Amino acid sequence: MEHVENLEMQVQELLKLLEAAKQLNSNLEIEEVFQNILLQMVAMVGAEAGTLWVLEPEGEEIKVVAAYGESADKIVNVRLKKNEGIAGKVIMSGQPVLIRDVQQHPDWSNRVDESSGFVTKSMITVPLIVKDKVLGSLQLLNKKQSDFFKDEDVSLAVALASQSAMALHNSQMYDELQQMFLSMIRTLAKVLDARDPYTAGHSERVANYSVWIADKLGMAPEEKKELFKAALLHDVGKIGIPDDILRKPDRLTAEEYDSIKLHTVIGADILSNMEPKKAMADVIQTARSHHERLDGSGYPDGFKGEEISLFARIVGVADTFDAMTTARSYSKGMSYYDGASELIRCKDRLFDSRIVDAFTAVLTECDYNLAQYEADHKKEYRL
Ligand SMILES: [Fe+2]
């Protein structure tokens, strides 16, 4: 009886933690959710180490998405076939498994231990199930201050696992939606860039430059993601500009230039149809204001200084740099070095000096080899 009460208390404790995690969820990377689930389970069941396995979307392999313990860093990202090892068997069967003495067990797959150097003595493996679907399994290794795990430990792990599975499910769904949203935005930007052979890849480059600047400015990861989206969509209003003006090889007349300028207003208008509106505010503002300049000489509103949103000021610098350094039908395009000099020349008058400094720091850091910088930083942002 005492055991059951104890169990209930621990489940309540976990629920509280999960509730707190949920509140933070919108700001949490999925990796952090994986890590939180694992750490809570390890602490509550009292294990020396633990591993969270997730069934890959294709359903053929299982992968370690979080690990805790001595050799955790060597275990993360280990993959096995879905029917390999105990983790896989539990995922296939949906049944928890207690192995008091692991080394004597026929299903033990040595691969993980060999690569990590960790000696597994005793192990609990529980499935993470949501609505009859097994998402993964959680392995707890070596009972603390004892030789082997007992049946009570398994009951506790199973109870905790059902809560954890829900948190895992929610995070995976959220992550999938985010990825889908971002890939749609990317597609939209590509469609836009494809209209003009001279601007191919413009939106993606401006988005990359913007995030690198933001990174140097010390912006938070969530903000950087928002900025990336806003930058990808900054020129979306060009959809509303006729081809013969957009792709005109020679100088534009004053009227033609006026109509090109409208892409800022058209872009903001198009984006204001996207829901939820609150989440789109920065994206809309960036599309509208990325041609504003500090001294008020920009368009469409003639905003000055801090009247221009930070995102728009960053994208304005990234956009100008890409426009200057990309070949057009009428010009070869400047070198990155000359582009940077031009930004520096217009510092404080047209562009925020902090932003220009951040961008020139990026350029000097990679010695003007932006392709290399991109390759080095791609993974970091997981965009
Ligand atoms: Fe633009």
Residues whose N, C-alpha, C, O or C-beta is under 5 A from the ligand:
A	BS01	LIG	H234 D235
